[in-house]
Amino acid sequence: MKRYDLRHLKSDFDSRMEEIVDKEIKAGEVIIFLFEIGDFDAIQRSADIIKESGCELINSLKFNEVDWTIVIKKEAK
């Protein structure tokens, strides 16, 4: 299980998250993403990215006042 901290990207984490899911993780691998929510649109965007990439969203929760954590599993294509 790997953890990717995208908080430094603020609300511009989308392209990096897509790149990681598409190129850096293998089928069957479980990944944790941390990102800053700012407003709650970021949560829906992250869920959309995961769904479109064919991954399973295992968990999604507020980590603290400004950060969100999602756990995903990349499905085999």
DSSP file (Angstrom, degrees, kcal/mol; ACC not computed):
  #  RESIDUE AA STRUCTURE BP1 BP2  ACC     N-H-->O    O-->H-N    N-H-->O    O-->H-N    TCO  KAPPA ALPHA  PHI   PSI    X-CA   Y-CA   Z-CA
    1    1 A M              0   0    0      0, 0.0     2,-0.3     0, 0.0    30,-0.2   0.000 360.0 360.0 360.0 130.6    0.0    0.0    0.0
    2    2 A K  E     -a   31   0A   0     28,-1.2    30,-2.6     2,-0.0     2,-0.5  -0.821 360.0-145.7-113.0 153.2    1.4    3.4   -1.0
    3    3 A R  E     -a   32   0A   0     -2,-0.3     2,-0.5    28,-0.2    30,-0.2  -0.978   7.9-164.0-120.2 131.1    0.4    6.8    0.2
    4    4 A Y  E     -a   33   0A   0     28,-3.2    30,-2.4    -2,-0.5     2,-0.8  -0.963   7.4-154.5-116.4 118.2    0.4    9.9   -2.1
    5    5 A D  E     +a   34   0A   0     -2,-0.5     3,-0.2    28,-0.2    30,-0.2  -0.826  23.1 164.9 -95.5 109.2    0.3   13.2   -0.4
    6    6 A L    >   +     0   0    0     28,-3.2     3,-1.6    -2,-0.8    30,-0.3   0.215  43.4 108.3-106.6  11.6   -1.2   15.8   -2.8
    7    7 A R  G >   +     0   0    0      1,-0.3     3,-1.8    27,-0.2    -1,-0.1   0.819  69.6  64.4 -62.4 -31.5   -1.9   18.5   -0.2
    8    8 A H  G 3  S+     0   0    0      1,-0.3    -1,-0.3    -3,-0.2     3,-0.1   0.703  95.1  60.8 -65.5 -17.9    0.9   20.7   -1.6
    9    9 A L  G X  S-     0   0    0     -3,-1.6     3,-2.1     1,-0.3    -1,-0.3   0.486  90.0-160.9 -85.8  -3.4   -1.0   21.0   -4.8
   10   10 A K  T <   -     0   0    0     -3,-1.8    26,-0.5     1,-0.3     3,-0.3  -0.362  68.8 -17.1  55.2-128.2   -4.0   22.6   -3.0
   11   11 A S  T 3  S+     0   0    0      1,-0.2     3,-0.4    -3,-0.1    -1,-0.3   0.439 126.1  79.6 -88.0   1.9   -7.1   22.3   -5.2
   12   12 A D    <   +     0   0    0     -3,-2.1     4,-0.3     1,-0.2    -1,-0.2  -0.206  56.5 111.6-100.0  41.9   -5.1   21.6   -8.4
   13   13 A F     >  +     0   0    0     -3,-0.3     4,-2.6     1,-0.2     5,-0.2   0.585  46.3  93.5 -89.0 -11.5   -4.5   17.9   -7.6
   14   14 A D  H  > S+     0   0    0     -3,-0.4     4,-2.5     1,-0.2     5,-0.2   0.893  85.5  43.9 -53.8 -53.8   -6.7   16.4  -10.3
   15   15 A S  H  > S+     0   0    0      1,-0.2     4,-2.2     2,-0.2    -1,-0.2   0.869 115.0  49.5 -65.6 -36.1   -4.1   15.9  -13.1
   16   16 A R  H  > S+     0   0    0     -4,-0.3     4,-2.4     2,-0.2    -1,-0.2   0.904 110.4  50.5 -68.8 -40.1   -1.6   14.5  -10.7
   17   17 A M  H  X S+     0   0    0     -4,-2.6     4,-2.4     2,-0.2    -2,-0.2   0.928 111.5  48.3 -62.4 -44.7   -4.1   12.1   -9.2
   18   18 A E  H  X S+     0   0    0     -4,-2.5     4,-2.5    -5,-0.2     5,-0.2   0.907 110.7  51.5 -61.2 -42.3   -5.1   10.9  -12.7
   19   19 A E  H  X>S+     0   0    0     -4,-2.2     4,-2.7     2,-0.2     5,-0.6   0.915 110.7  48.0 -61.7 -44.5   -1.4   10.5  -13.7
   20   20 A I  I  X>S+     0   0    0     -4,-2.4     4,-1.9     1,-0.2     5,-1.0   0.939 114.0  46.1 -61.8 -48.0   -0.7    8.3  -10.6
   21   21 A V  I  <5S+     0   0    0     -4,-2.4     4,-0.2     1,-0.2    -2,-0.2   0.899 119.4  40.7 -63.6 -41.2   -3.8    6.1  -11.1
   22   22 A D  I  <5S+     0   0    0     -4,-2.5    -2,-0.2    -5,-0.2    -1,-0.2   0.864 133.1  13.6 -75.6 -37.1   -3.0    5.7  -14.9
   23   23 A K  I  <5S+     0   0    0     -4,-2.7    -3,-0.2    -5,-0.2    -2,-0.2   0.675 121.5  46.8-118.8 -21.5    0.8    5.2  -14.8
   24   24 A E  I  <<S+     0   0    0     -4,-1.9     2,-0.3    -5,-0.6    -3,-0.2   0.620  97.2  62.1-109.1 -12.6    2.2    4.6  -11.3
   25   25 A I      < -     0   0    0     -5,-1.0     2,-0.2    -4,-0.2     3,-0.1  -0.864  68.9-133.9-118.2 153.3    0.0    1.9   -9.7
   26   26 A K    >   -     0   0    0     -2,-0.3     3,-2.0     1,-0.1    48,-0.3  -0.601  37.4 -81.7-100.8 159.7   -0.6   -1.7  -10.7
   27   27 A A  T 3  S+     0   0    0      1,-0.3    48,-0.2    -2,-0.2    -1,-0.1  -0.341 117.6  22.0 -57.7 135.5   -3.9   -3.6  -10.9
   28   28 A G  T 3  S+     0   0    0     46,-4.1    -1,-0.3     1,-0.3     2,-0.2   0.276  92.7 131.3  88.8 -10.5   -4.9   -4.9   -7.5
   29   29 A E    <   -     0   0    0     -3,-2.0    45,-2.4    45,-0.1     2,-0.4  -0.529  51.0-139.5 -80.0 142.1   -2.9   -2.3   -5.6
   30   30 A V  E     - B   0  73A   0     43,-0.2   -28,-1.2    -2,-0.2     2,-0.3  -0.870  23.1-171.8-102.7 133.7   -4.4   -0.3   -2.8
   31   31 A I  E     -aB   2  72A   0     41,-2.5    41,-2.7    -2,-0.4     2,-0.5  -0.936  16.7-149.3-129.0 144.9   -3.5    3.4   -2.6
   32   32 A I  E     -aB   3  71A   0    -30,-2.6   -28,-3.2    -2,-0.3     2,-0.4  -0.973  14.6-166.5-113.3 128.1   -4.1    6.2   -0.1
   33   33 A F  E     -aB   4  70A   0     37,-2.8    37,-2.2    -2,-0.5     2,-0.4  -0.940   3.7-166.0-111.5 135.9   -4.5    9.8   -1.4
   34   34 A L  E     +aB   5  69A   0    -30,-2.4   -28,-3.2    -2,-0.4     2,-0.3  -0.982  19.9 160.3-114.7 133.1   -4.3   12.8    0.8
   35   35 A F  E     - B   0  68A   0     33,-2.3    33,-3.1    -2,-0.4     2,-0.4  -0.985  42.3-104.8-148.2 159.3   -5.5   16.2   -0.6
   36   36 A E  E     - B   0  67A   0    -26,-0.5    31,-0.2   -30,-0.3     3,-0.2  -0.694  24.8-158.3 -85.4 132.3   -6.7   19.5    0.7
   37   37 A I      > +     0   0    0     29,-2.6     2,-1.3    -2,-0.4     5,-0.6   0.850  18.8 170.0 -84.8 -33.2  -10.4   20.0    0.3
   38   38 A G  T   5S+     0   0    0     28,-0.6     2,-0.3     2,-0.1    -1,-0.2  -0.401  78.3   5.3  57.5 -95.4  -10.8   23.8    0.3
   39   39 A D  T > 5S-     0   0    0     -2,-1.3     3,-1.3    -3,-0.2     4,-0.3  -0.715  91.1-103.8-107.3 169.9  -14.4   23.6   -0.7
   40   40 A F  T >>5S+     0   0    0      1,-0.3     4,-1.2    -2,-0.3     3,-0.6   0.503 104.7  86.5 -77.2  -1.6  -16.3   20.3   -1.0
   41   41 A D  H 3>5S+     0   0    0      1,-0.2     4,-2.5     2,-0.2    -1,-0.3   0.841  81.7  63.9 -61.0 -32.1  -16.1   20.3   -4.8
   42   42 A A  H <><S+     0   0    0     -3,-1.3     4,-2.3    -5,-0.6    -1,-0.2   0.833  97.5  55.2 -62.5 -32.8  -12.7   18.6   -4.5
   43   43 A I  H <> S+     0   0    0     -3,-0.6     4,-2.1    -4,-0.3    -1,-0.2   0.934 110.2  44.1 -67.3 -46.2  -14.3   15.6   -2.9
   44   44 A Q  H  X S+     0   0    0     -4,-1.2     4,-2.4     2,-0.2    -2,-0.2   0.900 112.4  53.3 -64.8 -40.4  -16.7   15.0   -5.8
   45   45 A R  H  X S+     0   0    0     -4,-2.5     4,-2.4     1,-0.2    -2,-0.2   0.920 108.9  49.1 -60.9 -43.3  -13.9   15.6   -8.3
   46   46 A S  H  X S+     0   0    0     -4,-2.3     4,-2.3     1,-0.2    -1,-0.2   0.914 111.0  49.6 -63.7 -41.8  -11.8   13.0   -6.7
   47   47 A A  H  X S+     0   0    0     -4,-2.1     4,-2.5     1,-0.2    -1,-0.2   0.893 110.8  50.5 -63.1 -39.5  -14.6   10.5   -6.7
   48   48 A D  H  X S+     0   0    0     -4,-2.4     4,-2.7     2,-0.2    -2,-0.2   0.908 109.2  50.9 -64.2 -42.5  -15.3   11.2  -10.4
   49   49 A I  H  X S+     0   0    0     -4,-2.4     4,-1.6     1,-0.2    -2,-0.2   0.928 112.1  47.0 -59.9 -46.1  -11.6   10.7  -11.2
   50   50 A I  H  <>S+     0   0    0     -4,-2.3     5,-2.1     2,-0.2     4,-0.4   0.922 113.5  47.5 -64.5 -44.9  -11.6    7.3   -9.4
   51   51 A K  H ><5S+     0   0    0     -4,-2.5     3,-1.3     1,-0.2    -2,-0.2   0.932 112.1  49.4 -62.4 -46.5  -14.8    6.2  -11.0
   52   52 A E  H 3<5S+     0   0    0     -4,-2.7    -1,-0.2     1,-0.3    -2,-0.2   0.782 107.4  55.7 -65.1 -27.1  -13.7    7.2  -14.5
   53   53 A S  T 3<5S-     0   0    0     -4,-1.6    -1,-0.3    -5,-0.2    -2,-0.2   0.528 115.7-113.9 -84.2  -4.9  -10.3    5.4  -14.1
   54   54 A G  T < 5S+     0   0    0     -3,-1.3    21,-0.6    -4,-0.4     2,-0.2   0.705  70.1 137.0  81.8  19.8  -12.1    2.1  -13.2
   55   55 A C  E   < -C   74   0A   0     -5,-2.1     2,-0.5    -6,-0.2    -1,-0.3  -0.580  55.0-117.8 -95.8 161.9  -10.9    2.0   -9.6
   56   56 A E  E     -C   73   0A   0     17,-2.9    17,-2.2    -2,-0.2     2,-0.8  -0.877  18.0-138.1-100.1 127.5  -12.9    1.1   -6.6
   57   57 A L  E     +C   72   0A   0     -2,-0.5    15,-0.2    15,-0.2     3,-0.1  -0.768  26.7 174.5 -83.8 111.5  -13.3    3.7   -3.9
   58   58 A I  E     -     0   0A   0     13,-2.6     2,-0.3    -2,-0.8    14,-0.2   0.872  61.5  -1.4 -88.0 -41.4  -12.8    1.9   -0.6
   59   59 A N  E     -C   71   0A   0     12,-1.6    12,-2.6     2,-0.0     2,-0.3  -0.996  51.8-174.3-153.0 149.3  -13.0    4.7    1.9
   60   60 A S  E     +C   70   0A   0     -2,-0.3     2,-0.3    10,-0.2    10,-0.2  -0.935  23.5 152.4-147.5 119.2  -13.3    8.5    1.9
   61   61 A L  E     -C   69   0A   0      8,-2.7     8,-3.0    -2,-0.3     2,-0.5  -0.994  48.1-101.5-151.9 156.8  -13.0   10.6    5.1
   62   62 A K  E     -C   68   0A   0     -2,-0.3     6,-0.3     6,-0.2     3,-0.1  -0.658  28.7-168.5 -77.2 125.9  -12.1   13.9    6.5
   63   63 A F        -     0   0    0      4,-2.3     2,-0.2    -2,-0.5     5,-0.2   0.874  63.9 -34.7 -86.8 -41.7   -8.6   13.7    7.9
   64   64 A N  S    S-     0   0    0      3,-1.2    -1,-0.2     0, 0.0     0, 0.0  -0.750  92.7 -51.6-156.4-156.5   -8.6   17.0    9.8
   65   65 A E  S    S+     0   0    0     -2,-0.2     3,-0.0     1,-0.2    -3,-0.0   0.797 133.5  13.9 -64.7 -29.2  -10.0   20.5    9.3
   66   66 A V  S    S+     0   0    0    -29,-0.1   -29,-2.6   -30,-0.0   -28,-0.6   0.502 110.5  81.0-124.8  -7.7   -8.7   21.0    5.8
   67   67 A D  E     -B   36   0A   0    -31,-0.2    -4,-2.3   -30,-0.1    -3,-1.2  -0.782  51.0-162.5-113.0 149.9   -7.5   17.6    4.5
   68   68 A W  E     -BC  35  62A   0    -33,-3.1   -33,-2.3    -2,-0.3     2,-0.4  -0.946   5.4-155.6-126.2 146.9   -9.3   14.6    3.0
   69   69 A T  E     -BC  34  61A   0     -8,-3.0    -8,-2.7    -2,-0.3     2,-0.4  -0.982   9.3-176.5-123.8 132.8   -8.2   11.0    2.6
   70   70 A I  E     -BC  33  60A   0    -37,-2.2   -37,-2.8    -2,-0.4     2,-0.5  -0.980  11.4-155.1-126.0 146.5   -9.4    8.5    0.1
   71   71 A V  E     +BC  32  59A   0    -12,-2.6   -13,-2.6    -2,-0.4   -12,-1.6  -0.977  21.3 176.9-117.9 128.5   -8.4    4.8   -0.2
   72   72 A I  E     -BC  31  57A   0    -41,-2.7   -41,-2.5    -2,-0.5     2,-0.4  -0.887  23.4-147.3-130.1 160.3   -8.8    3.2   -3.6
   73   73 A K  E     -BC  30  56A   0    -17,-2.2   -17,-2.9    -2,-0.3     2,-0.5  -0.996  21.9-131.9-126.4 126.5   -8.0   -0.1   -5.2
   74   74 A K  E     - C   0  55A   0    -45,-2.4   -46,-4.1    -2,-0.4   -19,-0.2  -0.663  24.6-142.5 -79.5 123.8   -7.0   -0.3   -8.8
   75   75 A E        -     0   0    0    -21,-0.6     2,-0.2    -2,-0.5   -46,-0.1  -0.474  22.7 -99.2 -83.3 154.4   -9.1   -2.9  -10.7
   76   76 A A              0   0    0     -2,-0.1    -1,-0.1     1,-0.1   -50,-0.0  -0.497 360.0 360.0 -70.4 142.0   -7.7   -5.1  -13.4
   77   77 A K              0   0    0     -2,-0.2    -1,-0.1    -3,-0.1    -2,-0.0   0.440 360.0 360.0 -91.8 360.0   -8.5   -3.9  -16.9
